[in-house]
Amino acid sequence: MTTNNTNDKGSRSALIVVGVAVLILGIAAVALGTVGGFVSRSQETTEHDAEAVSLDLRASGGVEIIGADTDTITVESRISDPWGRLTTEETVEDGTLTIKSHCAVAWLPTFGDCSAHYVLTVPTATEVTGGGDNGDIGIEALTESVDVSTANGEITVVDVDGRVDLRTDNGDVEVSGANGDVTVQTSNGSVDVLDTTAPEMIDVTTSNGAVKISNTTGDLRLETDNGQIDITDAQAGTISALTSNEAIIMNLSSSPERITAQADNGEIEIGLPQDAPAYDIEMTTNNATSNVEGIVDDPNAPFSITATTSNGDIWLGLRP
């Protein structure tokens, strides 16, 4: 039987030609990108008369929003747009400035970054809503509420006097110097709330990350599946702390009416001030010890502590 190798050789030759062509195009694109042939970079500044900001940032790149003594909103944008895939838009309607960015899908391999990073200087009485897909969010020195989210990025909020609602799927969150109720949700990231006064509640939920609360006023509801919870110098009427696989440590500067602490696999330590009242104390641990030092255990007391862990010691006592 005769074997025809002509077609096979032709197919292999065609594949080699295509491969070499793709390689040459790739090298050329990198070279052109390096010298700026295809990579479009720009920086622009615009000014708007608005009272609120709405973010719809689908391109990569973060945003910084800073309150200042000004009557208008100034937007500084830093754009990286290889291959012309980026579209941006700034519009004002009914007193709200909406900022949009989007990178079109690349159907062929591309080189370089498609992104838009924004820095906004706004009047302090500016409300901020919306968010983005991939980028950090930083907000500072506002007197109105903040309600923002990002799919992948850190969120930092400093010195905001309104309500704060923050959400990120993958990223750490820090709130400091706030004067308003705080709600934080993140799937993968730590959460720090510092030097904050909440009229009602500080509510934190994270699936994988530590939670740190320091020098706060307001009730606390804290939950993490995998991370330690640390509470220092908090003044609260009620505290609820839940973690599955780490410790719960509280060093409190006041005596809450009700404390609930649950750690499935971790120790629990609760330190109260020297003038702590009597508490109705209920402690449960399956595979460790529990101790109370200096706190009066009175089943008829109006104040209560419930501490439960499956695998970890429990200690309740007075701070030095």
N, C-alpha and C positions, 0 to 999 in steps of 0.2 A: 504494500500500500504506500502511496506517495503522500508525504506530508507537505503542506503548503506553508512555508515560513514567511512568505512575502508580506501577507497581511499583518502577522504578528510583529514583524520588524517595523512595518509602517506605523502600527499603533504605538509601539514603544517610542519611535522617533517623534511622533506627534505629542506624546505625553512629555517627553524631554523638552521639546520646544516650548510647550505651554508652561512647564515648570520654570524654565530659564526666563521666560517672559515675565512671569509673576515675580520671580526673584529680582529681576532688573527693575520692574516697576516699584517694588518695595524699597529697594536701595535708593532709587531716585526720589521717592516720596520722603524718605528719611532725610536725604541730603537737602532737598528743597525745604523741608520743614525746619531743618537746622539753620538754614540761612534766611528763613522767613519767607520762602517762596509761596507756600500754601498756608502757613499759619498766620491768621489775622488776629493781631492783638491790639486792643484799643482801651482807652480810658476816657470816660465822658462824665460831665457834670450837668445835671438838670435841676430845675427848681420848680416847686409846685405849691399852690395855695390849697391846703387840705387840713382836715382835722383828725383824720384816721388813716391807718395804713393796713392794707390787705395784701398778703403775700401769696403768690401762686408760682413757686419756683420749682420747675421740673428739671431744669438743667442742673448739673453739678455746680457747687459753689455755695458759699455761706452768705450770711447777712449780719451786719452789725447795725443796731439802731441806738442812737445816743440822744437823750433829751438835752436841750440847751435853751438859752434865752433868745429865742428867735420866733418870728411870725410865720415863716414858711418852711417847707420841707426841702432839704437839699439832698439829692441822690448822686452819689459817686459810684459809677459802675466800672468794673474792670472785666473786660471781655476777652476770652480766648475762643476763637471760632475757626478751627480747621475745616476746610472743605465746605464752608458756608452752610453748616447744619443748624446754627443757632438762630432762634427768633426771640426777640425781647419786646416788651410793651410796657409803657407807663401811661395810665389813664386816670383821670379824676372824674368821679361822678357822685353827686349828692354828698360832697365833702370828703369822700374816701379816695385816697390814692391807691390804685391797684397796680402791683408790679408783677409781671409775668415773664417767665423764661422757659424755653423748651428747646431741646436738641432733637432733631429729626433722627429717625432710625438710619443707621449706616448699613446699606445693603452690601457694601464691599469693605474689605479691610481698610481702616484709616489709621493715621498716625497723628499724635498730638491730643490735646485736651479740649473738649467742648464744654465751656463753663462760663458762668457769670457770677461774679462776687460783688455784693452791694454794701456800701456804707451810707447810712442815712443819718442826717442831723435833723432832728424834728423838735417842734415845741414840746415842752414837758407834758402838756395836757393832750397827748396823742394816744389814742387807743390802737392797739396792734392785734391783728388776727391773721390766721392762715398759716402758711409754712412752706416746706419744701420736701424734696425727695432725698437729696444727697448733699448735706452741708451743715456746718455748725450754725447755730443761732445765738447771737449775743444781744442783750437788751439792757439798757442802763438809764437810770434817772428819769423815770416817767411817773406821772401822778394818776394815770388812768389804767384800766385793766389790760392784761396781756393774756391772749389765748392762742398759743402757737404749737406747731408740731413739726417734726422732721422724721423721715423714715430711717435715715442713717446719718447721725451726727450728734454732737454734744449741744446742750442748751445751757446757757448761763444767763441769769437774771439778777441784776444788782440794783438796789435802791428804787424799787417800784412800789408806789403807794396804793395801787388798785389790786383787784383780785388777780391771781396768777394761776393759769391753767396750762400745763406743759405736758407734751406727749412725744416720746421718741421710741422707735423700735429697737435701735441699736446705738446707745450712746449714754454717757454720763450726764447727770443734771445737777446744777448747783444754783441755789437761790440764797441770796444774802441781802440783808438790809431791807426786806420787804415789809410793808404794812398793809396786809390784806390776807384773806384766806388763800391757801395754797393747795393745789391739787397737782400731783406729779404721777405720771405713769410711764414706765419704761420696761421693755421686755428683757433687755440685756445691758445693764449699766448700773453704776452706783448712783446714789442720790444723797446730796448734802443740803441741808436747810439750816442756815446760820443767821443769828442776830435778826430774827423775824418776829413780828407781832401779828397774829391772826385774830380777828375779832371772834371767830368761831372755831375753825378747824384747819389743821395741817394734815393732809391726807396723801400718803405716799404708798405706791405699789410698784414693785419691781420683781421680775421673775428670777433674775440672776444678777445679784449685786448687793453690796453693803448699803446700809442706811445710816446716816449720821445726822443727828439733831443736836444743835448746840445754841444755848442762850435764846430760847424761843418762848413766846407766850401764845397760848391757845391750845385747845384740845388736840391730841395726837392720835392718828390712826395709821399704823405703819405695818406693812406686810412685804416680806420677801421670801421666795422659796429657797434661795441659796445665797445667804449672806448674813453677816453679823449686823445687829441693830445696836447702835450706841446712842444714848440720850444723856446729855450733860446740861445741867443748869436750865432745865425746862420748867416753866410754870404752866400747869394745865389742870383743868378740872377732872378730865378723864384721859387715861392713856391706854391704848390697845396696841400691843406689839406682838407680831406673829412671824416666826421664821421656821423653816423646816430643818435646815441643816447648819446652823451656826448658833452662837451665843446671843443672849440679850443682856446688855449692860446698861443700867440706869444709875446716874448720880444726879439726884434731883435737888433743886434749890427751894422747892415748896412741896407741900403734901397734897397730892391729888385726892379727890373724893373716891375715885375708883381706878384701880390699876389691874389690867389683864395682860399677862405675859405667857406666851406659849411657844416653846421651842422643842420640836420633836427630837432633835439630836444635837443638843447643846446645853450649856449651863445657863442659869439665870441668876443675875446679881442685881438687887434693887437697894440703893442707898438713899435714905430719906434724911431731911434736916434734923438737927438735935431736938427741935420742938415738935416733932411729929406726933399727932394724936394717936389714940388707940385705933386699931384696925381689926376688922373681921377677916382673918387670914385663912386662906385655903391653899395648901401646897400639895402637889402630887408629882412624884418622880418614881419611875419603876426600877431603875438600875443605878441609883446613886443616893446621896444624902441630902437632907434639907435642914436648914438651921435658921433660927430667928434670934437676933441679938439686939436688945435695947428697945424693941417695938412691942408695945402691949397688944396681946392677942385677945380681943373681946368679941365674942360672937354676936353681941348686941350693938356693936359700934356702927355708926352710920357710914363710916369709911370702910372700904374693902380692898383686899389684894387677893387675886387669884393667879397662882403661878403653877404652870404645868409643863413637864418635860418628860420624855420617855427615857432619854439617856443623857443625864447631866445633873450636876449638883444644883441646888437652889440655896441662895443666901439672901436673907433680908436683914437689914441693919441700919444703923444711924451713921451718917457721914461724920468724919472728924470735925 
